[in-house]
Amino acid sequence: MRPKHPITHTRSLKYVEHERVSMPVVEVNLPDELLVEFEQLVDEEFISEEQAVEELLSMGMDAYGAPVDDEDGVQSDFVQSAQNNLFDTAGDPGGLDDDVL
Protein backbone atom coordinates (compact mmCIF):
# COMPACT_ATOMS: atom_id res chain seq x y z
CA MET A 1 0.00 0.00 0.00
CA ARG A 2 1.46 3.34 -1.07
CA PRO A 3 1.21 6.39 1.19
CA LYS A 4 -1.06 9.21 0.05
CA HIS A 5 1.82 11.65 -0.20
CA PRO A 6 5.08 10.81 -1.95
CA ILE A 7 8.06 10.35 0.31
CA THR A 8 10.16 13.47 0.34
CA HIS A 9 13.46 14.46 1.84
CA THR A 10 13.89 17.81 3.49
CA ARG A 11 17.21 19.39 2.89
CA SER A 12 18.24 22.54 4.71
CA LEU A 13 20.72 24.54 2.74
CA LYS A 14 22.71 27.32 4.31
CA TYR A 15 25.44 29.07 2.41
CA VAL A 16 27.78 31.70 3.74
CA GLU A 17 29.41 33.87 1.10
CA HIS A 18 31.63 35.68 3.57
CA GLU A 19 32.26 34.93 7.24
CA ARG A 20 30.70 38.23 8.34
CA VAL A 21 27.67 37.97 6.07
CA SER A 22 24.95 35.48 6.92
CA MET A 23 22.93 34.09 4.06
CA PRO A 24 19.29 33.03 4.22
CA VAL A 25 18.43 29.46 5.05
CA VAL A 26 16.35 27.64 2.44
CA GLU A 27 14.48 24.42 3.05
CA VAL A 28 13.50 22.36 0.05
CA ASN A 29 11.21 19.33 -0.01
CA LEU A 30 12.01 17.15 -2.99
CA PRO A 31 10.52 13.86 -4.12
CA ASP A 32 13.13 11.11 -4.26
CA GLU A 33 13.17 11.11 -8.08
CA LEU A 34 13.85 14.83 -8.25
CA LEU A 35 16.52 14.60 -5.56
CA VAL A 36 18.34 11.91 -7.55
CA GLU A 37 18.07 14.03 -10.71
CA PHE A 38 19.40 17.07 -8.84
CA GLU A 39 22.35 15.11 -7.44
CA GLN A 40 23.22 13.81 -10.92
CA LEU A 41 23.03 17.34 -12.31
CA VAL A 42 25.37 18.57 -9.57
CA ASP A 43 27.86 15.81 -10.36
CA GLU A 44 27.78 16.42 -14.12
CA GLU A 45 27.36 20.17 -14.52
CA PHE A 46 28.45 22.03 -11.39
CA ILE A 47 31.48 22.34 -9.14
CA SER A 48 29.45 22.12 -5.94
CA GLU A 49 25.92 21.73 -4.66
CA GLU A 50 25.98 25.37 -3.52
CA GLN A 51 26.77 26.56 -7.05
CA ALA A 52 24.02 24.36 -8.49
CA VAL A 53 21.41 25.68 -6.08
CA GLU A 54 22.40 29.30 -6.68
CA GLU A 55 22.41 29.02 -10.47
CA LEU A 56 19.26 26.90 -10.73
CA LEU A 57 17.32 29.22 -8.42
CA SER A 58 18.54 32.24 -10.39
CA MET A 59 17.49 30.64 -13.69
CA GLY A 60 14.11 29.73 -12.24
CA MET A 61 13.54 33.26 -10.99
CA ASP A 62 14.58 34.66 -14.37
CA ALA A 63 12.14 32.31 -16.09
CA TYR A 64 9.29 33.62 -13.96
CA GLY A 65 10.37 37.21 -14.38
CA ALA A 66 11.10 37.77 -10.70
CA PRO A 67 13.29 40.81 -10.11
CA VAL A 68 16.82 39.88 -9.10
CA ASP A 69 19.41 42.32 -7.78
CA ASP A 70 21.91 42.77 -10.58
CA GLU A 71 25.29 43.73 -9.18
CA ASP A 72 26.84 43.67 -12.64
CA GLY A 73 24.26 45.97 -14.25
CA VAL A 74 26.87 47.86 -16.25
CA GLN A 75 28.33 44.64 -17.62
CA SER A 76 24.84 43.32 -18.42
CA ASP A 77 23.97 46.52 -20.28
CA PHE A 78 27.20 46.23 -22.26
CA VAL A 79 26.57 42.58 -23.12
CA GLN A 80 22.95 43.32 -24.09
CA SER A 81 24.07 46.20 -26.31
CA ALA A 82 26.70 44.03 -27.97
CA GLN A 83 24.15 41.28 -28.60
CA ASN A 84 21.70 43.76 -30.08
CA ASN A 85 24.37 45.14 -32.39
CA LEU A 86 25.47 41.66 -33.39
CA PHE A 87 22.01 40.62 -34.53
CA ASP A 88 20.83 43.97 -35.89
CA THR A 89 20.80 43.45 -39.66
CA ALA A 90 18.32 46.21 -40.50
CA GLY A 91 21.13 48.40 -41.85
CA ASP A 92 22.55 45.65 -44.10
CA PRO A 93 21.86 46.73 -47.72
CA GLY A 94 22.99 43.41 -49.15
CA GLY A 95 20.62 40.69 -50.21
CA LEU A 96 21.03 36.97 -50.68
CA ASP A 97 22.00 37.45 -54.33
CA ASP A 98 24.84 39.80 -53.33
CA ASP A 99 26.63 37.13 -51.30
CA VAL A 100 29.34 35.46 -53.33
CA LEU A 101 31.51 32.61 -52.13
N, C-alpha and C positions, 0 to 999 in steps of 0.2 A: 504494500500500500504506500503510495507516494504522498508526502506531505502537501498540504494546500499551497504553501509558499515554497518557491525554490530555495535550496540551501544557499546561503550567501556567506561570504567572509567579510568581516569589517576590518579595514586596514586604516590605521591612523597614520597620516603622513605629516611630518613636521620638518620643515627645512629652514635652516638658518643660513642666510647669505653672508652675514658678517656677525662676529661674536657679539657686538653691541646692538644688533638689530634683530628683534624677534619677528619671526614670520608667522602668519596665521596657520592654525592647525586645520587640516581638512580630513574629514572622515568619509570614506567611500565604501558603499556596499555593492559588491560585485557578485553576480552569479559565477559559479565555478568555471563555466565555459569562457566567460569574458575575462576572468582573472588569468586563466591559462593563455588566452590570446594576448593579453597585455604583457605577461611575462615573456612570451616569445618575441613580441615586438621590441621589448626592452633589450633582449639579448641580441637581436638582429640589427636594430636600427639606431640604438642610443648608447651612449657611454655609461649612463647610470639611470636608475629608476627615477631619481629626482629630475634629471633632464627630460625624461620621457613625460613625466607628469606635467612639468611646466610647459613644454612645447605642445602637448596634446590638449591641455586646457586652453592655452592661448589660441590654438587653431579652432577649437570648438567655439570659443567666445567670438572669434572673428567670423565664423560661419553664421552665427546668430546675430551678428551686428552689434554685439555688446561693446560699449566704449572701453578701451584699454588705454592706460597711461602710456604714452609713447615718448620715452626718454630720448630716442634718436629721431625726433621729428624733422630736424634739418636734413639728416641723411635720408630719411624716407621721402621727403619732398624732392631731394635731388634724384633719387632712384626713380621716383614716379615721373619726374620731368624727362629723365633720360629714356625711360620706357615709352613715354608718349612721343618723343621725338623719333625714336627708333621705328615705331610703327605708323607714323604719320606720313602717308603717301599722297596726301591731297595735292601737294605742290609738285609731284612728279609729272612732267609733261609727256613722258614717254609712254608708249603703248606696248602691247605684246608684240606687234609687228616690228617695233624698233629694236628689240633685243636681238642681237646677233651673237652667235657663239663662235 
